[in-house]
């Protein structure tokens, strides 16, 4: 067992500040939500108690509605949220990896790499809502995209699905979250020993073989961290779905927000616990692919 150097603080004492932050800002809020989720729903007041009625309400009619024979509302909502999560994850992974690859291996100087990253962070100097609203003049019925398509003769009438649709929601999610995928992948790429790439070239590997068999495996830690960021952000988001979906598209986050606005806190807490469980399943599955503790 390795002993601490003389005069240095014990390991447990060094970890105490971070442990306290983790306890106050993560563990306690999650425990509070879990406790409220089993309190009975009582109009506009919160009264301690224990009931599983909130979870029964969420799962009522699942998996198939008895009258229509279709999927219940809860499953439809989770599948819709999951669809956005997987689409945004796939697109941001391709974009993030491509941009990170270009900056890491084709931009020679550190100053140029820093300048490019600074440019990419400029949109984060303003709020997410403003960045989403900036798409509306472009994608609306009388927006720049529709005007251009009609002036070129591509369409004869304005395209309606550009705004307040699944397309606009995914577009906004990709715009907002690509950086969260890009940065961890770029960090992993910068740690790759360049002699490995030179060795692959010397062995006659093509550019695609070098990327797929050398760079991608060595970037799996960054890919995993970026995937966790993107999936968790998309699964819990309700602002983007509300603004870019025109309040017409359901998501789990949107349901929780509506229930909270109607003071249905126990029901909203139960939904939050179920959503947290689904997200945790994703994270556990991703960690099965990559041992994050070993890689770090």
Buried (B, 14 or more C-beta within 10 A) or exposed (E): EEEEEEEEEEEEEEEEEEEEEEEEEEEEEEEEBBEBBBBEBEEEEBEEEEEEBBBEBBBEBBEEBEEEEEBBBBBBBBEBBBEBBEBBBEBBBEBBBEBBBEBBBEBEEEEEBEEBBEEBEEBEEEEBEEBBEEBBEBBBEEBEBBBEBBEEEEEEEBBEEBBBBBBBBBBBBBBBBBBBBBBBBBBBBBEBEEEEBEEBEEEEBEEEEBBEEBBBEBBBBBBBBBBBBBBBBBBBBBBBBBBBBEEEBBBBBBBBBBBBEEEBBBBBBBBBBBBBEBBEEBBEEBEEEBEBEEEE
